[in-house]
């Protein structure tokens, strides 16, 4: 076991995910449920753009909490209590999501400010010196912009929140000398915890798509056909789960094999989860529409949501594989294109037929994976990981 880091207040760095972190993830996943609701009610380019903006702001800080628990495992009572306060912040922001661009903008901003404050308070125990003030400048600045956006309205709110997102995830790379980018190697990560935490989030998020199945069923007309549709609808998130967990052993191995570049590589892993989780949100909206009216032709928006969400999810898998050089990406790219080709099946036949086609495409991909074991397509660099 690795000895404790200075100032951490913990007997050892993170090795595996704690129960309180899983509880925290449940609160964050409620955000995904809310975003799915927004998309279901407004399945338009404008609705998708609002979902992207809110998700981008919130994801940055959720992944920040993954890094936090990796550096400062919440084992002490005071740390757990502070983490619960952070959960409150995320819950306030999530509750505000459906009306965030209307009357709930201020609640969203207040919740987000709480999330930032708790994150910085706990990260000060990580023993990473000058990295904390550099991180605080950008994260607090972003939180104040989100809060300001909640106070104003209309176009100004969009401008403030776009600026907040840019200040978090773009500006630090433009001015690395004056941001946390310059001291990124000071952030030490334990690969096993990092990979497991992201994997558990994906499982919980996929559970949200299962909720969409149950919420979409017409219980007034239950029968054999409805049962078959429910089983097929469950097969879709099951196939997505299988697809993700095919890659996790190689991901952990790759991160463990890197040295000074581990933190930079881990940042890219976090970014790769953005299309993956957004794909789950969009797919859930498509599943809900499919289960609600399986025998009717799918509208092009709901058909595109079902197929496009899966394709977006696979794009996230491709990004993870390219980032870690852990496996070839061609099968995922081809599968993504094939899933998109199921849209006309839904619009010309019915939603059930499209669901069958999408599931079959994913099953074929997974069967081909079993015939060709998943091996890294290049050898990892052997660097000192400590």
Secondary structure, 3 states (H helix, E strand, C coil): CCCCCCCCCCCCCCCCCCHHHHHHHHHHHHHHHHHHHHHHHCCCHHHHHHHHHHHHHHHHHHHHHHHHHHHCCCCCHHHHHHHHHHHHHHHHHHHHHHHCCCCCHHHHHHHHHHHHHHHHHHHCCCCCCCHHHHHHHHHHHHHHHHHHHHHCCCHHHHHHHHHHHHHHHCHHHHCHHHCHHHHHHHCCCCHHHHHHHHHHHHHHHHHHHHHHHHHHCCHHHCCHHHHHHHHHHHHHHHHHHHHHHCCHHHHHHHHHHCCCCHHHHHHHHHHHHHHHHHHHHHHHHHHHHHHHCCCCCCCHHHHHHHHHHHHHHHHHHHHHHHHHCCCCCHHHHHHHHHHHCCHHHHHHCCHHHHHHHHHHHHHHHHHHHHHCCCCCCCCCCCCCCC
